[in-house]
């Protein structure tokens, strides 16, 4: 790692950072809304984005600094087991093709802004809606923190902020500046800011990956030498080579499947989805988003390249930024660092907006101020989006950076427990609202307790997301085990509650709502009763 500041790379990084900052503030004038004091406009971009804007927004939302830093870092540390992210993104698109268009249709019809809005409307249960909202906020916080870790990794490799002995304020000042800028343009422009910046972010990522996958192997002697060096490292370390052993295969498969089920339960994924202007836009995006999976597979190979290039770092999160620093000319290293940095800003903005929308609609409006006007909702959501970012920043500055990915994986365990209520509710009303709440509680408790008991060389608790599967004896993803328990409890309790004729909630939706499109005759957004007729 360089002792001083890489001036050329830093200059290029600053150029792109200033560019996207300007775009973030100008985004408030892009597709300018007639009524800015509306959560539909600030939090969902007016539900107006077409196929390509939605594609870039979803790509910018799902393929983040986690993608650029943590996926290759996992392969750098653990070998091919880190490739679980590739099959899970392949599995997820056929899955979401079946339910996202239905969610878009019913949300458009009834003016739902969050998944909790839908759950409340479908099952007539504010308690279940609150559970989904709280889970979404909890799962999103460490995900935002991980984006800030990505920015910090890039700054560390460029030599910005000084060494370990530097005053904490000076050391963290660049991250504080990046955070402040992110908070300002998100507050000002809402979802339009990351939607516009996503064009720059994704273009940079594709350029960097295309160059890296050709240029770096040429410098390292080809892929034969890269794979041989990686295999030698993992053989010497006792891991048995590149491919996971038999015990690791269960972990790999369950983690891929569980992650696929969880990905579009995250609030930010749904926020980007509901911002599109039609049902057909969602269907088209599920067919072209797999292009990002191709990019992800190539990106993951950077972990092996870092091994072959002799990159030595104590914190695996620094492996890929350090690879770029070592292998690329300074100016292109700056481009690569900018891709990672912007790859953190875009999803962090969307995540903070999504978490703020959940708080505003499903905690503030449902339990604190039911008569809140659209302008009040928007104001509260803007303020909460700032608080969410502050919480993520405190996490990054106050804790060991190596734990960030494990807490994000814990968030995945939690968010998966909302699957029965959300996806189940899109297809059937058979599940009882209290049964769904009971299943959610069992899944959350089991998942959290099991994860708490997992140790690692650096952590006594929450050291990973895999543990022994009860009744099978193999090591598997805790989130998927908790999900299975969740579903079993939900089904059993539903039979019991229906047998005793427990009161069911009122379903405000009807079958035609789930296939409605924006252009269908008579289809228009129906505001919830508390906001209908409110002054805008």
C-alpha positions in Angstrom: 0.0 0.0 0.0 1.3 3.4 -0.9 2.5 5.5 2.0 1.5 8.9 0.5 -1.5 10.2 -1.4 -2.0 9.0 -4.9 -2.5 12.5 -6.3 -3.5 11.5 -9.9 -6.0 8.9 -8.8 -7.4 11.3 -6.2 -7.9 14.0 -8.8 -9.8 11.7 -11.1 -11.9 10.5 -8.1 -12.7 14.0 -7.1 -13.7 15.0 -10.7 -16.3 12.2 -10.8 -17.4 12.9 -7.3 -18.1 16.5 -8.1 -19.8 15.5 -11.3 -22.3 13.2 -9.6 -22.8 15.7 -6.8 -23.8 18.4 -9.3 -26.1 15.8 -11.0 -27.6 14.9 -7.6 -28.7 18.5 -6.9 -29.8 19.1 -10.6 -31.9 16.0 -10.4 -34.5 18.0 -8.5 -35.3 19.8 -11.8 -35.2 16.6 -13.8 -38.8 15.5 -14.6 -39.9 18.3 -12.2 -43.0 17.4 -10.3 -46.1 19.5 -10.3 -46.4 18.8 -6.5 -43.1 18.4 -4.8 -44.7 18.0 -1.4 -45.7 14.4 -2.0 -44.1 11.1 -0.9 -45.0 9.7 -4.4 -42.8 12.4 -5.9 -39.9 12.6 -3.4 -39.8 8.9 -2.5 -40.8 7.3 -5.7 -39.8 9.8 -8.4 -43.5 10.3 -9.3 -43.8 6.7 -10.3 -42.7 7.9 -13.8 -39.5 6.0 -14.8 -39.4 4.0 -18.0 -37.6 0.8 -18.9 -34.0 2.2 -19.1 -34.2 4.5 -16.2 -35.6 1.7 -14.1 -32.9 -0.7 -15.3 -30.1 1.6 -14.4 -31.9 2.5 -11.1 -32.4 -1.2 -10.1 -28.9 -2.0 -11.2 -27.5 0.9 -9.2 -29.6 -0.3 -6.3 -28.7 -4.0 -6.3 -25.1 -4.0 -7.6 -23.4 -1.8 -5.0 -20.1 -1.2 -3.2 -20.8 -4.6 -1.7 -20.6 -6.0 -5.2 -17.3 -4.3 -6.0 -15.6 -4.7 -2.6 -17.1 -7.6 -0.6 -17.9 -10.3 -3.3 -14.3 -10.4 -4.7 -13.0 -10.0 -1.1 -14.9 -13.1 -0.1 -13.3 -15.0 -3.0 -9.9 -13.6 -2.1 -10.4 -14.9 1.4 -12.4 -18.1 0.9 -12.1 -19.2 -2.7 -14.9 -20.3 -5.0 -17.4 -20.3 -2.0 -17.6 -16.6 -2.5 -19.2 -17.1 -5.9 -22.6 -17.7 -4.1 -23.6 -14.2 -5.2 -23.6 -15.2 -8.9 -26.1 -18.1 -8.8 -28.4 -16.2 -6.4 -28.7 -13.3 -8.8 -29.5 -15.8 -11.6 -32.2 -17.5 -9.4 -33.8 -14.2 -8.4 -35.0 -12.9 -11.8 -37.4 -15.8 -12.7 -38.6 -15.5 -9.1 -39.4 -11.8 -9.2 -41.0 -12.2 -12.7 -43.8 -14.0 -11.0 -44.6 -11.5 -8.2 -43.2 -8.0 -8.9 -45.7 -7.1 -11.6 -48.5 -8.1 -9.2 -47.0 -5.9 -6.5 -46.6 -3.0 -8.8 -50.2 -3.3 -10.0 -51.8 -3.4 -6.6 -49.5 -0.7 -5.3 -50.3 1.6 -8.2 -54.1 0.9 -7.8 -54.1 1.8 -4.1 -51.3 4.3 -3.8 -49.0 2.0 -1.7 -45.5 3.4 -1.2 -44.0 0.5 0.8 -44.4 -3.2 1.2 -45.9 -2.6 4.7 -48.6 -0.5 3.0 -49.6 -3.6 1.0 -49.4 -5.9 3.9 -51.7 -3.6 6.0 -54.2 -3.3 3.1 -54.1 -7.0 2.2 -54.5 -8.4 5.7 -56.1 -5.5 7.6 -53.4 -5.7 10.2 -51.3 -2.7 11.4 -49.4 -5.1 13.7 -48.2 -7.2 10.9 -47.5 -4.1 8.8 -45.4 -2.7 11.7 -43.4 -5.9 12.0 -42.6 -5.8 8.2 -41.6 -2.1 8.5 -39.4 -2.5 11.5 -37.7 -5.5 9.9 -37.1 -3.5 6.8 -35.5 -0.6 8.6 -33.3 -2.9 10.7 -32.1 -4.9 7.7 -31.4 -1.8 5.7 -29.2 0.0 8.3 -26.1 -2.3 8.1 -26.5 -2.4 4.3 -26.1 1.4 4.2 -23.2 1.1 6.5 -21.6 -1.4 4.1 -21.7 1.2 1.3 -19.8 3.7 3.5 -17.3 1.0 4.2 -16.8 0.7 0.5 -16.1 4.5 0.2 -13.7 4.3 3.1 -11.8 1.4 1.6 -11.1 3.4 -1.5 -10.1 6.5 0.5 -7.7 4.3 2.6 -6.0 2.9 -0.5 -5.6 6.3 -2.1 -3.8 7.4 1.1 -6.5 10.0 2.0 -7.0 10.7 5.7 -3.5 9.8 7.0 -2.3 6.7 8.9 -3.7 4.9 11.9 -2.1 7.4 14.2 -3.8 10.4 12.6 -6.3 12.4 14.6 -9.7 10.6 14.2 -11.4 13.8 12.8 -8.8 14.3 10.1 -8.7 10.6 9.3 -12.5 10.4 8.8 -13.0 13.9 7.3 -13.2 12.7 3.7 -15.9 10.1 4.6 -17.7 12.8 6.6 -17.7 15.1 3.5 -18.9 12.3 1.2 -21.7 11.6 3.8 -22.7 15.2 4.0 -22.9 15.6 0.2 -25.0 12.4 -0.1 -27.3 13.5 2.7 -27.8 17.0 1.1 -28.7 15.9 -2.4 -30.9 13.0 -1.2 -32.8 15.5 1.0 -33.1 17.9 -1.9 -33.9 15.6 -4.9 -35.3 12.4 -3.4 -35.2 9.3 -5.6 -34.5 11.4 -8.7 -30.9 11.9 -7.6 -29.8 8.3 -7.5 -31.8 7.5 -10.6 -29.9 10.1 -12.6 -26.5 9.3 -11.0 -27.0 5.6 -11.7 -26.3 6.2 -15.4 -22.8 7.4 -14.5 -22.2 4.7 -11.9 -23.2 1.8 -14.1 -21.3 3.1 -17.1 -18.1 3.4 -15.0 -18.6 0.0 -13.5 -19.0 -1.7 -17.0 -15.9 0.2 -18.3 -13.8 -0.8 -15.3 -14.8 -4.5 -15.4 -14.3 -4.7 -19.2 -10.8 -3.3 -18.8 -9.9 -5.2 -15.7 -10.9 -8.6 -17.1 -8.6 -8.1 -20.1 -5.8 -5.9 -18.8 -5.0 -7.5 -15.5 -4.8 -11.1 -16.7 -2.4 -10.0 -19.5 -0.1 -8.5 -16.8 -0.4 -11.5 -14.6 0.4 -14.1 -17.4 -3.1 -15.3 -18.2 -6.0 -17.0 -16.4 -4.1 -20.3 -16.1 -1.5 -18.6 -13.9 -4.2 -16.7 -11.9 -6.2 -19.9 -11.1 -3.0 -21.9 -10.3 -1.8 -19.2 -7.8 -5.2 -19.1 -6.2 -5.4 -22.9 -6.0 -1.9 -23.1 -4.4 -2.9 -20.5 -1.8 -6.1 -22.4 -0.7 -4.4 -25.8 -0.8 -1.6 -24.6 1.4 -4.1 -23.0 3.9 -5.9 -26.3 4.3 -9.1 -25.3 2.4 -8.6 -28.1 -0.1 -8.2 -25.9 -3.1 -10.6 -23.6 -5.0 -13.8 -25.6 -4.8 -15.6 -26.0 -1.4 -15.4 -29.4 0.2 -18.5 -31.5 0.8 -19.4 -29.7 4.0 -19.1 -26.3 2.3 -21.5 -27.2 -0.6 -24.5 -27.2 1.7 -23.5 -23.7 2.9 -23.0 -22.5 -0.6 -26.3 -23.8 -1.9 -28.5 -22.7 1.0 -26.8 -19.2 1.1 -27.4 -18.8 -2.7 -31.1 -19.9 -2.4 -31.8 -17.9 0.8 -30.2 -14.8 -0.6 -32.2 -15.1 -3.8 -35.5 -15.2 -1.8 -34.4 -12.3 0.3 -33.1 -9.8 -2.3 -36.4 -8.3 -3.3 -37.7 -8.2 0.2 -35.3 -5.3 0.9 -37.2 -2.0 1.0 -34.8 -0.4 -1.5 -35.5 -3.0 -4.1 -39.2 -2.4 -3.8 -38.7 1.4 -3.8 -36.9 1.2 -7.2 -39.5 -1.2 -8.5 -42.5 1.0 -7.6 -40.9 4.1 -9.2 -41.5 2.6 -12.7 -44.4 3.9 -14.7 -46.1 0.6 -15.8 -46.4 -3.1 -15.1 -44.7 -3.8 -18.5 -41.6 -1.9 -17.4 -41.2 -4.3 -14.5 -41.7 -7.4 -16.7 -39.1 -6.1 -19.2 -36.6 -5.3 -16.5 -36.7 -8.9 -15.1 -35.6 -10.1 -18.5 -32.7 -7.7 -19.0 -31.4 -7.3 -15.4 -29.5 -10.7 -15.8 -26.9 -8.7 -17.8 -25.7 -7.5 -14.4 -25.2 -11.1 -13.3 -22.7 -11.6 -16.2 -20.8 -8.5 -15.0 -20.9 -9.9 -11.4 -19.3 -13.2 -12.5 -16.5 -11.3 -14.1 -16.1 -9.0 -11.2 -15.9 -12.0 -8.8 -12.8 -13.1 -10.6 -10.9 -10.1 -9.3 -10.6 -11.9 -6.0 -8.4 -14.6 -7.6 -6.5 -11.9 -9.5 -5.7 -10.2 -6.2 -4.1 -13.4 -5.0 -2.1 -13.9 -8.1 -0.9 -10.3 -8.0 0.4 -10.8 -4.5 -1.9 -8.4 -2.8 -1.5 -8.6 1.0 -4.0 -6.8 3.2 -5.2 -7.4 6.8 -8.7 -6.2 6.0 -10.1 -8.2 3.0 -12.3 -5.2 2.1 -9.1 -3.5 0.8 -8.1 -6.3 -1.5 -9.7 -5.1 -4.7 -9.0 -1.3 -4.3 -5.4 -2.3 -3.6 -5.4 -4.5 -6.7 -6.5 -1.6 -8.8 -3.9 0.6 -7.2 -1.1 -1.9 -7.9 -2.1 -2.9 -11.5 -3.7 0.1 -13.2 -2.0 3.4 -14.3 -2.8 6.1 -11.7 -5.4 7.8 -13.8 -7.4 4.6 -14.5 -7.1 3.6 -10.9 -8.9 6.9 -10.2 -11.7 5.8 -12.6 -12.0 2.5 -10.8 -12.1 4.1 -7.4 -14.7 6.5 -8.6 -16.8 3.5 -9.8 -16.6 2.0 -6.3 -17.3 5.3 -4.6 -20.3 6.2 -6.8 -21.4 2.5 -6.5 -21.8 3.3 -2.8 -23.6 6.6 -3.1 -26.4 5.5 -5.4 -27.7 2.5 -3.3 -27.0 4.4 0.0 -29.4 7.1 -1.2 -32.1 4.7 -2.3 -31.8 2.6 0.9 -32.1 5.7 3.1 -35.2 6.8 1.2 -36.7 3.4 1.4 -36.1 3.1 5.2 -37.5 6.7 5.7 -40.7 5.8 3.7 -41.3 2.8 5.9 -41.0 4.9 9.0 -43.2 7.6 7.7 -46.0 5.5 6.2 -46.1 2.6 8.6 -45.0 4.0 12.0 -45.5 7.8 11.9 -48.7 7.8 9.9 -50.2 4.6 11.3 -49.4 5.1 15.0 -48.3 8.7 15.6 -50.2 11.1 13.3 -52.9 9.3 11.3 -54.2 12.6 9.8 -50.7 13.6 8.4 -51.0 15.5 5.1 -48.8 14.5 2.1 -46.6 17.5 2.8 -46.1 16.4 6.4 -45.3 12.9 5.3 -42.7 14.1 2.9 -41.1 16.4 5.5 -40.8 13.6 8.0 -39.5 11.2 5.4 -36.7 13.6 4.4 -35.7 14.1 8.1 -35.7 10.3 8.8 -33.6 9.7 5.7 -30.9 11.9 7.3 -31.2 10.1 10.6 -30.8 6.7 8.9 -27.6 7.9 7.2 -26.3 9.2 10.5 -26.9 5.8 12.1 -25.0 4.1 9.4 -22.1 6.5 9.7 -21.9 5.9 13.5 -21.8 2.2 12.8 -18.9 2.6 10.3 -16.9 5.0 12.5 -17.5 3.2 15.8 -17.0 -0.4 14.9 -14.4 -2.7 13.3 -14.9 -2.5 9.5 -14.5 -6.3 9.1 -17.9 -6.9 10.9 -19.8 -4.8 8.3 -20.5 -7.7 5.9 -21.5 -10.1 8.8 -24.1 -7.6 10.0 -25.3 -7.1 6.5 -25.8 -10.9 6.3 -27.7 -10.7 9.6 -29.9 -8.2 7.9 -30.5 -10.8 5.1 -31.6 -13.3 7.7 -34.1 -10.8 9.1 -35.6 -9.5 5.8 -36.2 -13.1 4.6 -38.7 -13.5 7.3 -41.1 -11.0 5.6 -41.3 -13.2 2.5 -44.5 -15.2 3.6 -46.5 -12.0 4.3 -45.4 -10.1 1.2 -45.1 -12.8 -1.5 -47.7 -15.1 0.0 -50.1 -12.2 0.3 -49.7 -11.4 -3.4 -51.1 -14.8 -4.4 -53.4 -15.9 -1.6 -55.5 -14.6 1.3 -55.5 -18.0 3.0 -52.7 -17.2 5.6 -54.2 -15.7 8.7 -52.7 -12.4 9.8 -51.9 -13.6 13.3 -50.3 -16.7 11.9 -48.0 -14.6 9.7 -47.1 -12.5 12.7 -46.3 -15.7 14.7 -44.2 -17.2 12.0 -42.3 -13.9 11.5 -41.6 -13.8 15.3 -40.3 -17.4 15.3 -38.1 -16.8 12.3 -36.7 -13.6 13.7 -35.9 -15.0 17.1 -34.4 -18.3 15.8 -32.3 -16.4 13.1 -31.0 -13.9 15.5 -30.1 -16.3 18.3 -28.5 -18.8 15.9 -26.4 -16.0 14.3 -25.4 -14.7 17.8 -23.9 -18.1 18.5 -21.6 -18.1 15.5 -18.0 -17.2 16.2 -15.2 -16.3 13.9 -11.5 -15.6 14.4 -12.2 -11.9 14.8 -15.7 -12.0 16.5 -17.1 -13.9 19.4 -20.7 -13.4 18.2 -22.3 -12.7 14.9 -19.2 -14.1 13.2 -21.1 -15.5 10.2 -24.5 -16.5 8.8 -24.1 -20.3 8.7 -24.8 -22.9 11.4 -25.9 -26.5 11.7 -29.3 -27.2 10.2 -31.5 -28.9 12.8 -32.4 -32.5 11.8 -30.0 -32.6 8.9 -26.7 -32.0 10.6 -25.1 -30.1 7.7 -23.9 -26.5 7.9 -26.3 -24.2 6.1 -27.5 -20.6 5.8 -29.3 -19.6 9.0 -31.7 -17.4 7.2 -33.1 -20.2 5.1 -33.5 -22.5 8.2 -35.4 -19.6 10.0 -37.5 -19.1 6.9 -38.6 -22.8 6.8 -39.5 -22.6 10.5 -41.4 -19.4 9.7 -43.5 -21.0 7.0 -44.2 -24.1 9.1 -45.4 -22.1 12.0 -47.5 -19.9 9.7 -49.2 -22.8 8.1 -49.9 -24.6 11.4 -51.2 -21.5 13.1 -53.4 -20.7 10.1 -55.1 -24.1 10.4 -55.6 -23.5 14.1 -56.9 -20.0 13.8 -59.2 -20.8 11.0 -60.6 -23.8 12.9 -61.4 -21.6 15.9 -62.8 -18.8 13.6 -60.4 -16.2 14.8 -61.3 -12.7 13.4 -59.7 -12.0 10.1 -58.7 -8.6 8.9 -60.4 -6.7 6.1 -58.9 -7.1 2.7 -59.1 -3.8 0.8 -57.9 -5.3 -2.5 -59.7 -7.3 -5.1 -58.4 -9.8 -7.7 -58.4 -7.4 -10.6 -56.0 -5.0 -8.7 -53.2 -7.5 -9.1 -53.2 -7.4 -12.9 -54.1 -3.7 -13.5 -51.8 -1.5 -15.5 -51.4 2.3 -15.7 -53.1 2.5 -19.0 -56.1 0.3 -18.1 -59.5 2.2 -18.2 -60.6 3.3 -14.8 -57.2 2.6 -13.1 -55.9 5.4 -11.0 -54.0 5.7 -7.8 -56.3 5.6 -4.8 -55.0 7.6 -1.9 -55.5 6.0 1.5 -58.5 7.4 3.4 -56.3 9.6 5.7 -54.7 11.4 2.8 -57.6 11.5 0.3 -58.8 15.0 -0.1 -55.9 16.5 1.8 -54.4 19.8 0.5 -51.3 19.3 -1.5 
